[in-house]
Amino acid sequence: MSGVWVFKNGVIRLVENPYQSGGVTHGRRNVLVYLPTGEVISSYSSLEQILMSLGWERYFSGDSDLIQYHKRYSIDLISLPRDFSKFNSVYMYDIVIKNPNTFHVHVRDFH
């Protein structure tokens, strides 16, 4: 979920941030980097290969909107939107937390 909390007329609500969509913020974009090789993850196929090499397995939950991975003998579950264009920093940081010292979220400037 991205956006800003706005307090107006005694009511607080979350307003979607018009400057952020899919991890893009004011000419900057968050990217997930695989630290051992420095590879920027640009597709689910490359991410899946790395996750599988780290012991993650596809988890088929029946939810067609999600791609999920789990680690055997663990309670951890990674859930990602099926559409890679919706893969944003929230999902990236979830991967970073569940794979310490393996991934990093990097902010890149683009024009």
N, C-alpha and C positions, 0 to 999 in steps of 0.2 A: 504494500500500500504506500503510495507516494502522495504528497500534498503538504498543505500547511494548515495548521489549526487557526481559525479565525473567530475572534470574539466580537459579536456585533449585536446590538440591541439586547444584551443580557443572555445571548445564546452562543454557545461555542459549537463549531462544526468543522469538519474536515473538508477542505476545498482542494480538489485535484490541482496540482501545481502545473500551470500552463507551460512552464519552462522545462518540465521534466517528463520524459516519455521513454520507457524502455531503457532507463539508465543514462539518458542524455540530459545534461544540465548546462545551459548557457555556453554552447560551443565546446563542452567537455563531455566525455563519455567514459563510463566505468567499463573496464574490461577485466575478465578473469584471466590470470596468468598462472600457468603451470610452472612452478619455480625450478624444478630440476633441469628443464630445457629452455625456459624463458618463452615458451609458446603461448600466444594469446589464443584463448579458446574462441573459435569463430563458428562452431557448429556443435550440435549435439553428438554427431558421430565421433568427433575427436574427443569430446568430453567423456563419452561412454567408454571409449577405449582406455582412457586414463583411469577412470573410476574402476573399471573391471580389473585393471592391473593392480589396483590398490585393494582389491578384495570385495568391492561392491558388486551386487547382482541386481538384475532387473527384477522389480517387484510388480506383478500384475494384479492390480486392485479392482479392475473393472471400471475405473474412472477414466473415460476417454479423453478428458481434458488435461490429464497429468501423465508425466513420465516419472516413475518412482524407482529408487534404488535402495537396497538395504544391505547391511553387512551381516553375514551369518554370525550367530552368537552375540548379537548386539541389538539394542533397542533403537538404534539410530535409523532414521528414514530420511532420504532426500526426495523432496517432491518438487518437480519443475513443470512449468507450463509447456504443453505440447508444442506450442508455437514459439520458436526460438526468438522471434522479434519481441516477445514479452519477457524474455530472460533478462531481469534487471538486477540491481545491486542487492536487493533483499535475498534473492536466490543465490547470488554469488557469495555473499557473506555466510549463508547457511553451509555452503560447500567448504568454505575456508575454515569455519569452526569445527566441522566434522572431519576435516583432514588437516590437522595442524602441521605447519612447516612444509606444506605441499603446494598450496595455492595462495594467491594474493590478489586482492582487488586493487587495480591501478587506475588512476584517473588520467585520461589522455585528452589533450587539446586537439581539436580538429577545426578545419576551416571549410 
